[in-house]
Amino acid sequence: MNGDELFALLIVLVIAAAVVVARRQASGGRIAEADQLRDEVRQLRERLQVLECVVTDTHSTADLDRRIERLRD
């Protein structure tokens, strides 16, 4: 291999490595976003359960107040 071929090969390897790193970082961001969305869905489900209790259950006021305070924390 002469110098020009070696230089071209080096450029190709650097670009390939950059693409691999960029894809790994992008997928890591998607994983973090998916975890955040799962947590948000869990919180919304908990709030929905409290709202369902307000509408349908005949729990005492103190019990309902305690459940609402737990959601605020």
All heavy atoms as a GROMACS GRO file, in nm:
protein
  575
    1MET      N    1   0.084  -0.118   0.000
    1MET     CA    2   0.000   0.000   0.000
    1MET      C    3   0.088   0.124   0.000
    1MET      O    4   0.182   0.132   0.077
    1MET     CB    5  -0.084   0.003   0.126
    1MET     CG    6  -0.225  -0.045   0.109
    1MET     SD    7  -0.322  -0.005   0.253
    1MET     CE    8  -0.408  -0.158   0.268
    2ASN      N    9   0.050   0.216  -0.084
    2ASN     CA   10   0.125   0.342  -0.083
    2ASN      C   11   0.060   0.438   0.016
    2ASN      O   12  -0.042   0.408   0.079
    2ASN     CB   13   0.136   0.401  -0.224
    2ASN     CG   14   0.001   0.441  -0.281
    2ASN    OD1   15  -0.091   0.471  -0.207
    2ASN    ND2   16  -0.009   0.442  -0.412
    3GLY      N   17   0.115   0.554   0.031
    3GLY     CA   18   0.069   0.651   0.129
    3GLY      C   19  -0.073   0.698   0.105
    3GLY      O   20  -0.150   0.716   0.200
    4ASP      N   21  -0.111   0.717  -0.023
    4ASP     CA   22  -0.246   0.764  -0.054
    4ASP      C   23  -0.350   0.658  -0.017
    4ASP      O   24  -0.457   0.691   0.036
    4ASP     CB   25  -0.258   0.798  -0.204
    4ASP     CG   26  -0.179   0.922  -0.240
    4ASP    OD1   27  -0.153   1.005  -0.149
    4ASP    OD2   28  -0.144   0.937  -0.359
    5GLU      N   29  -0.323   0.532  -0.047
    5GLU     CA   30  -0.417   0.426  -0.013
    5GLU      C   31  -0.432   0.412   0.139
    5GLU      O   32  -0.542   0.392   0.190
    5GLU     CB   33  -0.371   0.293  -0.073
    5GLU     CG   34  -0.380   0.288  -0.223
    5GLU     CD   35  -0.317   0.162  -0.280
    5GLU    OE1   36  -0.236   0.097  -0.209
    5GLU    OE2   37  -0.349   0.128  -0.395
    6LEU      N   38  -0.322   0.423   0.209
    6LEU     CA   39  -0.325   0.415   0.354
    6LEU      C   40  -0.406   0.530   0.414
    6LEU      O   41  -0.485   0.511   0.505
    6LEU     CB   42  -0.182   0.415   0.410
    6LEU     CG   43  -0.166   0.390   0.558
    6LEU    CD1   44  -0.227   0.256   0.597
    6LEU    CD2   45  -0.021   0.395   0.597
    7PHE      N   46  -0.387   0.649   0.358
    7PHE     CA   47  -0.461   0.766   0.404
    7PHE      C   48  -0.611   0.749   0.378
    7PHE      O   49  -0.694   0.779   0.465
    7PHE     CB   50  -0.408   0.893   0.335
    7PHE     CG   51  -0.470   1.019   0.384
    7PHE    CD1   52  -0.444   1.066   0.513
    7PHE    CD2   53  -0.556   1.092   0.302
    7PHE    CE1   54  -0.502   1.183   0.558
    7PHE    CE2   55  -0.613   1.208   0.347
    7PHE     CZ   56  -0.586   1.255   0.475
    8ALA      N   57  -0.648   0.699   0.261
    8ALA     CA   58  -0.789   0.676   0.228
    8ALA      C   59  -0.850   0.572   0.322
    8ALA      O   60  -0.963   0.586   0.369
    8ALA     CB   61  -0.802   0.632   0.083
    9LEU      N   62  -0.776   0.466   0.350
    9LEU     CA   63  -0.823   0.362   0.442
    9LEU      C   64  -0.842   0.420   0.581
    9LEU      O   65  -0.943   0.390   0.649
    9LEU     CB   66  -0.724   0.246   0.445
    9LEU     CG   67  -0.759   0.130   0.538
    9LEU    CD1   68  -0.891   0.067   0.497
    9LEU    CD2   69  -0.648   0.028   0.539
   10LEU      N   70  -0.752   0.503   0.626
   10LEU     CA   71  -0.763   0.567   0.756
   10LEU      C   72  -0.888   0.655   0.764
   10LEU      O   73  -0.960   0.652   0.864
   10LEU     CB   74  -0.638   0.649   0.784
   10LEU     CG   75  -0.632   0.721   0.918
   10LEU    CD1   76  -0.635   0.619   1.032
   10LEU    CD2   77  -0.510   0.808   0.927
   11ILE      N   78  -0.917   0.730   0.660
   11ILE     CA   79  -1.036   0.814   0.656
   11ILE      C   80  -1.163   0.727   0.665
   11ILE      O   81  -1.256   0.758   0.740
   11ILE     CB   82  -1.038   0.901   0.529
   11ILE    CG1   83  -0.931   1.009   0.539
   11ILE    CG2   84  -1.175   0.965   0.508
   11ILE    CD1   85  -0.913   1.092   0.416
   12VAL      N   86  -1.167   0.619   0.590
   12VAL     CA   87  -1.283   0.529   0.593
   12VAL      C   88  -1.302   0.471   0.733
   12VAL      O   89  -1.414   0.465   0.785
   12VAL     CB   90  -1.269   0.418   0.488
   12VAL    CG1   91  -1.374   0.311   0.507
   12VAL    CG2   92  -1.276   0.476   0.347
   13LEU      N   93  -1.194   0.430   0.798
   13LEU     CA   94  -1.204   0.374   0.933
   13LEU      C   95  -1.251   0.477   1.035
   13LEU      O   96  -1.334   0.446   1.122
   13LEU     CB   97  -1.070   0.315   0.976
   13LEU     CG   98  -1.026   0.188   0.902
   13LEU    CD1   99  -0.885   0.148   0.945
   13LEU    CD2  100  -1.124   0.075   0.926
   14VAL      N  101  -1.205   0.599   1.023
   14VAL     CA  102  -1.248   0.705   1.115
   14VAL      C  103  -1.396   0.734   1.097
   14VAL      O  104  -1.471   0.748   1.194
   14VAL     CB  105  -1.162   0.832   1.096
   14VAL    CG1  106  -1.223   0.951   1.167
   14VAL    CG2  107  -1.020   0.808   1.143
   15ILE      N  108  -1.441   0.741   0.974
   15ILE     CA  109  -1.583   0.767   0.947
   15ILE      C  110  -1.668   0.651   0.998
   15ILE      O  111  -1.772   0.672   1.061
   15ILE     CB  112  -1.608   0.792   0.796
   15ILE    CG1  113  -1.544   0.925   0.755
   15ILE    CG2  114  -1.755   0.789   0.763
   15ILE    CD1  115  -1.543   0.951   0.607
   16ALA      N  116  -1.626   0.530   0.975
   16ALA     CA  117  -1.701   0.413   1.024
   16ALA      C  118  -1.710   0.414   1.176
   16ALA      O  119  -1.816   0.387   1.233
   16ALA     CB  120  -1.636   0.285   0.974
   17ALA      N  121  -1.602   0.446   1.243
   17ALA     CA  122  -1.603   0.452   1.389
   17ALA      C  123  -1.696   0.562   1.438
   17ALA      O  124  -1.771   0.544   1.534
   17ALA     CB  125  -1.462   0.475   1.442
   18ALA      N  126  -1.696   0.676   1.370
   18ALA     CA  127  -1.785   0.787   1.408
   18ALA      C  128  -1.931   0.747   1.392
   18ALA      O  129  -2.016   0.781   1.475
   18ALA     CB  130  -1.754   0.911   1.325
   19VAL      N  131  -1.964   0.674   1.287
   19VAL     CA  132  -2.101   0.629   1.265
   19VAL      C  133  -2.144   0.533   1.375
   19VAL      O  134  -2.255   0.543   1.429
   19VAL     CB  135  -2.116   0.565   1.124
   19VAL    CG1  136  -2.247   0.491   1.110
   19VAL    CG2  137  -2.102   0.671   1.016
   20VAL      N  138  -2.058   0.441   1.411
   20VAL     CA  139  -2.090   0.345   1.517
   20VAL      C  140  -2.114   0.417   1.650
   20VAL      O  141  -2.210   0.390   1.720
   20VAL     CB  142  -1.977   0.239   1.531
   20VAL    CG1  143  -1.995   0.156   1.657
   20VAL    CG2  144  -1.974   0.151   1.408
   21VAL      N  145  -2.028   0.511   1.684
   21VAL     CA  146  -2.043   0.585   1.809
   21VAL      C  147  -2.172   0.666   1.807
   21VAL      O  148  -2.247   0.669   1.906
   21VAL     CB  149  -1.920   0.676   1.833
   21VAL    CG1  150  -1.945   0.774   1.946
   21VAL    CG2  151  -1.798   0.591   1.862
   22ALA      N  152  -2.202   0.731   1.697
   22ALA     CA  153  -2.324   0.812   1.688
   22ALA      C  154  -2.448   0.726   1.703
   22ALA      O  155  -2.544   0.764   1.771
   22ALA     CB  156  -2.326   0.886   1.554
   23ARG      N  157  -2.450   0.608   1.644
   23ARG     CA  158  -2.566   0.519   1.656
   23ARG      C  159  -2.584   0.469   1.799
   23ARG      O  160  -2.695   0.458   1.848
   23ARG     CB  161  -2.554   0.402   1.560
   23ARG     CG  162  -2.581   0.442   1.417
   23ARG     CD  163  -2.584   0.324   1.326
   23ARG     NE  164  -2.609   0.366   1.189
   23ARG     CZ  165  -2.596   0.289   1.084
   23ARG    NH1  166  -2.558   0.163   1.099
   23ARG    NH2  167  -2.622   0.335   0.964
   24ARG      N  168  -2.475   0.438   1.865
   24ARG     CA  169  -2.484   0.392   2.004
   24ARG      C  170  -2.537   0.502   2.095
   24ARG      O  171  -2.618   0.478   2.183
   24ARG     CB  172  -2.349   0.344   2.054
   24ARG     CG  173  -2.313   0.209   2.001
   24ARG     CD  174  -2.192   0.153   2.069
   24ARG     NE  175  -2.161   0.022   2.012
   24ARG     CZ  176  -2.052  -0.044   2.036
   24ARG    NH1  177  -1.961   0.007   2.117
   24ARG    NH2  178  -2.031  -0.161   1.981
   25GLN      N  179  -2.491   0.624   2.073
   25GLN     CA  180  -2.538   0.736   2.154
   25GLN      C  181  -2.686   0.762   2.128
   25GLN      O  182  -2.762   0.790   2.220
   25GLN     CB  183  -2.457   0.860   2.126
   25GLN     CG  184  -2.318   0.855   2.185
   25GLN     CD  185  -2.236   0.977   2.151
   25GLN    OE1  186  -2.271   1.055   2.063
   25GLN    NE2  187  -2.125   0.994   2.221
   26ALA      N  188  -2.728   0.753   2.003
   26ALA     CA  189  -2.869   0.777   1.969
   26ALA      C  190  -2.958   0.671   2.032
   26ALA      O  191  -3.065   0.700   2.086
   26ALA     CB  192  -2.887   0.778   1.817
   27SER      N  193  -2.916   0.546   2.030
   27SER     CA  194  -2.998   0.441   2.090
   27SER      C  195  -3.000   0.454   2.242
   27SER      O  196  -3.101   0.425   2.305
   27SER     CB  197  -2.947   0.302   2.049
   27SER     OG  198  -2.819   0.278   2.102
   28GLY      N  199  -2.893   0.500   2.301
   28GLY     CA  200  -2.891   0.525   2.445
   28GLY      C  201  -2.988   0.633   2.484
   28GLY      O  202  -3.056   0.625   2.586
   29GLY      N  203  -3.000   0.735   2.402
   29GLY     CA  204  -3.097   0.842   2.426
   29GLY      C  205  -3.240   0.791   2.416
   29GLY      O  206  -3.327   0.830   2.494
   30ARG      N  207  -3.264   0.703   2.322
   30ARG     CA  208  -3.398   0.645   2.308
   30ARG      C  209  -3.433   0.559   2.428
   30ARG      O  210  -3.547   0.556   2.472
   30ARG     CB  211  -3.407   0.564   2.179
   30ARG     CG  212  -3.429   0.652   2.056
   30ARG     CD  213  -3.451   0.566   1.936
   30ARG     NE  214  -3.331   0.585   1.853
   30ARG     CZ  215  -3.268   0.494   1.788
   30ARG    NH1  216  -3.310   0.372   1.790
   30ARG    NH2  217  -3.162   0.522   1.717
   31ILE      N  218  -3.334   0.488   2.481
   31ILE     CA  219  -3.359   0.404   2.598
   31ILE      C  220  -3.394   0.491   2.717
   31ILE      O  221  -3.488   0.461   2.792
   31ILE     CB  222  -3.237   0.314   2.627
   31ILE    CG1  223  -3.223   0.209   2.516
   31ILE    CG2  224  -3.248   0.248   2.763
   31ILE    CD1  225  -3.094   0.133   2.520
   32ALA      N  226  -3.322   0.599   2.737
   32ALA     CA  227  -3.351   0.690   2.848
   32ALA      C  228  -3.489   0.752   2.832
   32ALA      O  229  -3.563   0.765   2.930
   32ALA     CB  230  -3.243   0.799   2.855
   33GLU      N  231  -3.524   0.789   2.710
   33GLU     CA  232  -3.656   0.847   2.686
   33GLU      C  233  -3.766   0.744   2.712
   33GLU      O  234  -3.869   0.776   2.770
   33GLU     CB  235  -3.665   0.897   2.541
   33GLU     CG  236  -3.797   0.964   2.510
   33GLU     CD  237  -3.806   1.013   2.366
   33GLU    OE1  238  -3.709   0.996   2.290
   33GLU    OE2  239  -3.911   1.066   2.330
   34ALA      N  240  -3.743   0.620   2.673
   34ALA     CA  241  -3.842   0.514   2.697
   34ALA      C  242  -3.860   0.492   2.847
   34ALA      O  243  -3.973   0.475   2.894
   34ALA     CB  244  -3.799   0.385   2.628
   35ASP      N  245  -3.752   0.493   2.923
   35ASP     CA  246  -3.762   0.479   3.069
   35ASP      C  247  -3.841   0.594   3.130
   35ASP      O  248  -3.924   0.574   3.219
   35ASP     CB  249  -3.623   0.472   3.132
   35ASP     CG  250  -3.551   0.342   3.102
   35ASP    OD1  251  -3.618   0.244   3.063
   35ASP    OD2  252  -3.427   0.339   3.116
   36GLN      N  253  -3.816   0.714   3.081
   36GLN     CA  254  -3.887   0.831   3.131
   36GLN      C  255  -4.037   0.819   3.099
   36GLN      O  256  -4.121   0.849   3.184
   36GLN     CB  257  -3.830   0.958   3.069
   36GLN     CG  258  -3.897   1.085   3.116
   36GLN     CD  259  -3.839   1.208   3.048
   36GLN    OE1  260  -3.751   1.198   2.963
   36GLN    NE2  261  -3.889   1.323   3.086
   37LEU      N  262  -4.070   0.775   2.980
   37LEU     CA  263  -4.210   0.760   2.942
   37LEU      C  264  -4.278   0.652   3.024
   37LEU      O  265  -4.394   0.667   3.064
   37LEU     CB  266  -4.221   0.730   2.792
   37LEU     CG  267  -4.187   0.846   2.699
   37LEU    CD1  268  -4.185   0.799   2.554
   37LEU    CD2  269  -4.284   0.960   2.717
   38ARG      N  270  -4.208   0.542   3.052
   38ARG     CA  271  -4.265   0.436   3.137
   38ARG      C  272  -4.297   0.489   3.276
   38ARG      O  273  -4.402   0.459   3.333
   38ARG     CB  274  -4.168   0.318   3.147
   38ARG     CG  275  -4.186   0.217   3.039
   38ARG     CD  276  -4.105   0.089   3.069
   38ARG     NE  277  -4.049   0.041   2.945
   38ARG     CZ  278  -3.925   0.063   2.902
   38ARG    NH1  279  -3.840   0.127   2.975
   38ARG    NH2  280  -3.885   0.017   2.785
   39ASP      N  281  -4.206   0.569   3.330
   39ASP     CA  282  -4.227   0.626   3.462
   39ASP      C  283  -4.348   0.722   3.462
   39ASP      O  284  -4.430   0.720   3.553
   39ASP     CB  285  -4.102   0.700   3.509
   39ASP     CG  286  -4.112   0.747   3.651
   39ASP    OD1  287  -4.153   0.667   3.737
   39ASP    OD2  288  -4.079   0.864   3.677
   40GLU      N  289  -4.358   0.800   3.356
   40GLU     CA  290  -4.471   0.892   3.345
   40GLU      C  291  -4.603   0.816   3.334
   40GLU      O  292  -4.703   0.854   3.397
   40GLU     CB  293  -4.451   0.984   3.225
   40GLU     CG  294  -4.554   1.094   3.216
   40GLU     CD  295  -4.527   1.192   3.104
   40GLU    OE1  296  -4.413   1.194   3.051
   40GLU    OE2  297  -4.619   1.266   3.067
   41VAL      N  298  -4.605   0.710   3.258
   41VAL     CA  299  -4.726   0.629   3.244
   41VAL      C  300  -4.763   0.568   3.380
   41VAL      O  301  -4.881   0.566   3.419
   41VAL     CB  302  -4.708   0.520   3.137
   41VAL    CG1  303  -4.819   0.416   3.144
   41VAL    CG2  304  -4.703   0.582   2.998
   42ARG      N  305  -4.665   0.521   3.454
   42ARG     CA  306  -4.691   0.464   3.586
   42ARG      C  307  -4.754   0.568   3.678
   42ARG      O  308  -4.853   0.542   3.746
   42ARG     CB  309  -4.562   0.411   3.649
   42ARG     CG  310  -4.582   0.344   3.785
   42ARG     CD  311  -4.451   0.315   3.855
   42ARG     NE  312  -4.361   0.429   3.864
   42ARG     CZ  313  -4.377   0.530   3.950
   42ARG    NH1  314  -4.478   0.532   4.032
   42ARG    NH2  315  -4.291   0.630   3.952
   43GLN      N  316  -4.700   0.689   3.676
   43GLN     CA  317  -4.754   0.796   3.760
   43GLN      C  318  -4.897   0.832   3.718
   43GLN      O  319  -4.984   0.854   3.803
   43GLN     CB  320  -4.665   0.920   3.752
   43GLN     CG  321  -4.532   0.903   3.820
   43GLN     CD  322  -4.442   1.023   3.800
   43GLN    OE1  323  -4.478   1.119   3.731
   43GLN    NE2  324  -4.323   1.019   3.858
   44LEU      N  325  -4.921   0.837   3.590
   44LEU     CA  326  -5.056   0.869   3.542
   44LEU      C  327  -5.156   0.760   3.579
   44LEU      O  328  -5.271   0.789   3.614
   44LEU     CB  329  -5.054   0.891   3.390
   44LEU     CG  330  -4.984   1.019   3.345
   44LEU    CD1  331  -4.971   1.020   3.193
   44LEU    CD2  332  -5.059   1.141   3.392
   45ARG      N  333  -5.113   0.636   3.576
   45ARG     CA  334  -5.201   0.526   3.618
   45ARG      C  335  -5.238   0.538   3.765
   45ARG      O  336  -5.352   0.516   3.804
   45ARG     CB  337  -5.136   0.391   3.590
   45ARG     CG  338  -5.139   0.352   3.446
   45ARG     CD  339  -5.076   0.217   3.424
   45ARG     NE  340  -5.086   0.178   3.284
   45ARG     CZ  341  -5.010   0.091   3.226
   45ARG    NH1  342  -4.916   0.028   3.295
   45ARG    NH2  343  -5.026   0.062   3.098
   46GLU      N  344  -5.139   0.573   3.848
   46GLU     CA  345  -5.167   0.592   3.990
   46GLU      C  346  -5.268   0.704   4.012
   46GLU      O  347  -5.362   0.691   4.091
   46GLU     CB  348  -5.038   0.623   4.067
   46GLU     CG  349  -4.943   0.505   4.078
   46GLU     CD  350  -4.811   0.543   4.142
   46GLU    OE1  351  -4.795   0.660   4.186
   46GLU    OE2  352  -4.723   0.455   4.147
   47ARG      N  353  -5.252   0.813   3.942
   47ARG     CA  354  -5.345   0.924   3.954
   47ARG      C  355  -5.484   0.885   3.906
   47ARG      O  356  -5.586   0.922   3.966
   47ARG     CB  357  -5.295   1.046   3.875
   47ARG     CG  358  -5.175   1.109   3.938
   47ARG     CD  359  -5.122   1.225   3.854
   47ARG     NE  360  -5.015   1.291   3.923
   47ARG     CZ  361  -5.030   1.399   4.000
   47ARG    NH1  362  -5.148   1.453   4.013
   47ARG    NH2  363  -4.927   1.451   4.061
   48LEU      N  364  -5.489   0.808   3.798
   48LEU     CA  365  -5.619   0.763   3.747
   48LEU      C  366  -5.690   0.675   3.849
   48LEU      O  367  -5.811   0.686   3.867
   48LEU     CB  368  -5.599   0.688   3.615
   48LEU     CG  369  -5.724   0.635   3.548
   48LEU    CD1  370  -5.820   0.747   3.516
   48LEU    CD2  371  -5.688   0.557   3.424
   49GLN      N  372  -5.615   0.590   3.917
   49GLN     CA  373  -5.676   0.505   4.020
   49GLN      C  374  -5.738   0.588   4.131
   49GLN      O  375  -5.848   0.558   4.179
   49GLN     CB  376  -5.572   0.409   4.078
   49GLN     CG  377  -5.535   0.296   3.985
   49GLN     CD  378  -5.426   0.208   4.043
   49GLN    OE1  379  -5.357   0.246   4.137
   49GLN    NE2  380  -5.409   0.090   3.984
   50VAL      N  381  -5.670   0.695   4.171
   50VAL     CA  382  -5.725   0.782   4.275
   50VAL      C  383  -5.852   0.850   4.225
   50VAL      O  384  -5.953   0.855   4.296
   50VAL     CB  385  -5.622   0.886   4.322
   50VAL    CG1  386  -5.686   0.990   4.412
   50VAL    CG2  387  -5.507   0.817   4.395
   51LEU      N  388  -5.849   0.896   4.102
   51LEU     CA  389  -5.969   0.960   4.046
   51LEU      C  390  -6.085   0.862   4.036
   51LEU      O  391  -6.200   0.898   4.063
   51LEU     CB  392  -5.938   1.020   3.909
   51LEU     CG  393  -5.848   1.143   3.909
   51LEU    CD1  394  -5.811   1.182   3.766
   51LEU    CD2  395  -5.913   1.257   3.982
   52GLU      N  396  -6.056   0.739   3.999
   52GLU     CA  397  -6.161   0.637   3.993
   52GLU      C  398  -6.220   0.614   4.132
   52GLU      O  399  -6.342   0.598   4.146
   52GLU     CB  400  -6.106   0.506   3.937
   52GLU     CG  401  -6.080   0.511   3.789
   52GLU     CD  402  -6.010   0.385   3.737
   52GLU    OE1  403  -5.954   0.308   3.819
   52GLU    OE2  404  -6.011   0.365   3.615
   53CYS      N  405  -6.135   0.614   4.234
   53CYS     CA  406  -6.185   0.597   4.371
   53CYS      C  407  -6.273   0.714   4.411
   53CYS      O  408  -6.375   0.696   4.478
   53CYS     CB  409  -6.068   0.584   4.468
   53CYS     SG  410  -5.983   0.426   4.454
   54VAL      N  411  -6.235   0.834   4.374
   54VAL     CA  412  -6.316   0.952   4.407
   54VAL      C  413  -6.456   0.938   4.348
   54VAL      O  414  -6.557   0.966   4.412
   54VAL     CB  415  -6.249   1.081   4.355
   54VAL    CG1  416  -6.344   1.199   4.362
   54VAL    CG2  417  -6.123   1.109   4.433
   55VAL      N  418  -6.463   0.889   4.227
   55VAL     CA  419  -6.590   0.880   4.157
   55VAL      C  420  -6.672   0.759   4.199
   55VAL      O  421  -6.794   0.768   4.215
   55VAL     CB  422  -6.566   0.877   4.004
   55VAL    CG1  423  -6.694   0.849   3.929
   55VAL    CG2  424  -6.503   1.007   3.958
   56THR      N  425  -6.609   0.645   4.224
   56THR     CA  426  -6.685   0.521   4.242
   56THR      C  427  -6.688   0.467   4.383
   56THR      O  428  -6.785   0.403   4.422
   56THR     CB  429  -6.631   0.411   4.150
   56THR    OG1  430  -6.495   0.385   4.184
   56THR    CG2  431  -6.642   0.450   4.004
   57ASP      N  432  -6.584   0.486   4.461
   57ASP     CA  433  -6.576   0.422   4.592
   57ASP      C  434  -6.642   0.506   4.700
   57ASP      O  435  -6.661   0.626   4.686
   57ASP     CB  436  -6.431   0.395   4.630
   57ASP     CG  437  -6.370   0.283   4.548
   57ASP    OD1  438  -6.444   0.218   4.473
   57ASP    OD2  439  -6.248   0.263   4.558
   58THR      N  440  -6.670   0.441   4.809
   58THR     CA  441  -6.731   0.509   4.924
   58THR      C  442  -6.634   0.511   5.042
   58THR      O  443  -6.674   0.492   5.157
   58THR     CB  444  -6.861   0.438   4.964
   58THR    OG1  445  -6.830   0.301   4.992
   58THR    CG2  446  -6.964   0.446   4.855
   59HIS      N  447  -6.506   0.531   5.014
   59HIS     CA  448  -6.405   0.537   5.119
   59HIS      C  449  -6.426   0.663   5.203
   59HIS      O  450  -6.488   0.760   5.160
   59HIS     CB  451  -6.263   0.541   5.061
   59HIS     CG  452  -6.223   0.412   4.996
   59HIS    ND1  453  -6.195   0.299   5.067
   59HIS    CD2  454  -6.208   0.380   4.865
   59HIS    CE1  455  -6.163   0.201   4.984
   59HIS    NE2  456  -6.170   0.248   4.860
   60SER      N  457  -6.369   0.658   5.320
   60SER     CA  458  -6.379   0.775   5.408
   60SER      C  459  -6.297   0.890   5.351
   60SER      O  460  -6.205   0.872   5.271
   60SER     CB  461  -6.330   0.740   5.547
   60SER     OG  462  -6.190   0.718   5.543
   61THR      N  463  -6.330   1.008   5.395
   61THR     CA  464  -6.258   1.128   5.350
   61THR      C  465  -6.112   1.122   5.390
   61THR      O  466  -6.024   1.159   5.312
   61THR     CB  467  -6.323   1.254   5.409
   61THR    OG1  468  -6.461   1.255   5.372
   61THR    CG2  469  -6.258   1.379   5.358
   62ALA      N  470  -6.083   1.073   5.510
   62ALA     CA  471  -5.944   1.064   5.557
   62ALA      C  472  -5.863   0.970   5.468
   62ALA      O  473  -5.748   1.000   5.434
   62ALA     CB  474  -5.941   1.017   5.702
   63ASP      N  475  -5.922   0.857   5.430
   63ASP     CA  476  -5.852   0.762   5.343
   63ASP      C  477  -5.822   0.825   5.208
   63ASP      O  478  -5.712   0.814   5.155
   63ASP     CB  479  -5.936   0.635   5.325
   63ASP     CG  480  -5.865   0.531   5.241
   63ASP    OD1  481  -5.744   0.508   5.264
   63ASP    OD2  482  -5.930   0.473   5.152
   64LEU      N  483  -5.919   0.895   5.154
   64LEU     CA  484  -5.900   0.959   5.024
   64LEU      C  485  -5.796   1.069   5.034
   64LEU      O  486  -5.710   1.083   4.946
   64LEU     CB  487  -6.034   1.016   4.975
   64LEU     CG  488  -6.035   1.075   4.836
   64LEU    CD1  489  -5.989   0.972   4.733
   64LEU    CD2  490  -6.173   1.125   4.801
   65ASP      N  491  -5.800   1.149   5.141
   65ASP     CA  492  -5.699   1.254   5.160
   65ASP      C  493  -5.559   1.195   5.167
   65ASP      O  494  -5.464   1.249   5.110
   65ASP     CB  495  -5.728   1.333   5.288
   65ASP     CG  496  -5.850   1.424   5.274
   65ASP    OD1  497  -5.891   1.450   5.159
   65ASP    OD2  498  -5.901   1.466   5.379
   66ARG      N  499  -5.545   1.082   5.237
   66ARG     CA  500  -5.415   1.016   5.249
   66ARG      C  501  -5.365   0.970   5.113
   66ARG      O  502  -5.248   0.987   5.079
   66ARG     CB  503  -5.428   0.896   5.345
   66ARG     CG  504  -5.297   0.831   5.378
   66ARG     CD  505  -5.306   0.724   5.486
   66ARG     NE  506  -5.434   0.660   5.508
   66ARG     CZ  507  -5.483   0.559   5.434
   66ARG    NH1  508  -5.414   0.511   5.333
   66ARG    NH2  509  -5.600   0.505   5.461
   67ARG      N  510  -5.453   0.914   5.032
   67ARG     CA  511  -5.412   0.867   4.898
   67ARG      C  512  -5.371   0.983   4.808
   67ARG      O  513  -5.274   0.975   4.732
   67ARG     CB  514  -5.527   0.790   4.833
   67ARG     CG  515  -5.554   0.659   4.905
   67ARG     CD  516  -5.678   0.598   4.851
   67ARG     NE  517  -5.641   0.476   4.782
   67ARG     CZ  518  -5.726   0.402   4.712
   67ARG    NH1  519  -5.851   0.440   4.700
   67ARG    NH2  520  -5.685   0.293   4.653
   68ILE      N  521  -5.442   1.093   4.817
   68ILE     CA  522  -5.408   1.210   4.735
   68ILE      C  523  -5.272   1.266   4.779
   68ILE      O  524  -5.189   1.301   4.696
   68ILE     CB  525  -5.519   1.316   4.745
   68ILE    CG1  526  -5.644   1.266   4.672
   68ILE    CG2  527  -5.473   1.449   4.687
   68ILE    CD1  528  -5.767   1.351   4.691
   69GLU      N  529  -5.248   1.273   4.909
   69GLU     CA  530  -5.120   1.323   4.960
   69GLU      C  531  -5.005   1.233   4.916
   69GLU      O  532  -4.896   1.282   4.884
   69GLU     CB  533  -5.123   1.334   5.112
   69GLU     CG  534  -5.200   1.454   5.162
   69GLU     CD  535  -5.150   1.584   5.106
   69GLU    OE1  536  -5.027   1.606   5.100
   69GLU    OE2  537  -5.234   1.668   5.066
   70ARG      N  538  -5.027   1.103   4.910
   70ARG     CA  539  -4.922   1.010   4.862
   70ARG      C  540  -4.884   1.042   4.719
   70ARG      O  541  -4.768   1.034   4.679
   70ARG     CB  542  -4.972   0.866   4.871
   70ARG     CG  543  -4.913   0.792   4.987
   70ARG     CD  544  -4.932   0.643   4.974
   70ARG     NE  545  -5.058   0.605   4.910
   70ARG     CZ  546  -5.145   0.518   4.958
   70ARG    NH1  547  -5.121   0.460   5.071
   70ARG    NH2  548  -5.256   0.490   4.894
   71LEU      N  549  -4.982   1.080   4.638
   71LEU     CA  550  -4.952   1.113   4.498
   71LEU      C  551  -4.874   1.244   4.487
   71LEU      O  552  -4.795   1.260   4.395
   71LEU     CB  553  -5.083   1.125   4.418
   71LEU     CG  554  -5.153   0.995   4.387
   71LEU    CD1  555  -5.285   1.022   4.319
   71LEU    CD2  556  -5.066   0.906   4.300
   72ARG      N  557  -4.897   1.334   4.578
   72ARG     CA  558  -4.825   1.463   4.574
   72ARG      C  559  -4.678   1.446   4.607
   72ARG      O  560  -4.594   1.523   4.565
   72ARG     CB  561  -4.889   1.561   4.670
   72ARG     CG  562  -5.022   1.609   4.621
   72ARG     CD  563  -5.078   1.714   4.712
   72ARG     NE  564  -5.207   1.758   4.659
   72ARG     CZ  565  -5.303   1.809   4.732
   72ARG    NH1  566  -5.287   1.823   4.862
   72ARG    NH2  567  -5.417   1.845   4.676
   73ASP      N  568  -4.644   1.345   4.685
   73ASP     CA  569  -4.505   1.324   4.727
   73ASP      C  570  -4.419   1.274   4.619
   73ASP      O  571  -4.424   1.236   4.522
   73ASP     CB  572  -4.498   1.228   4.845
   73ASP     CG  573  -4.562   1.289   4.969
   73ASP    OD1  574  -4.573   1.411   4.974
   73ASP    OD2  575  -4.601   1.210   5.057
   0.00000   0.00000   0.00000
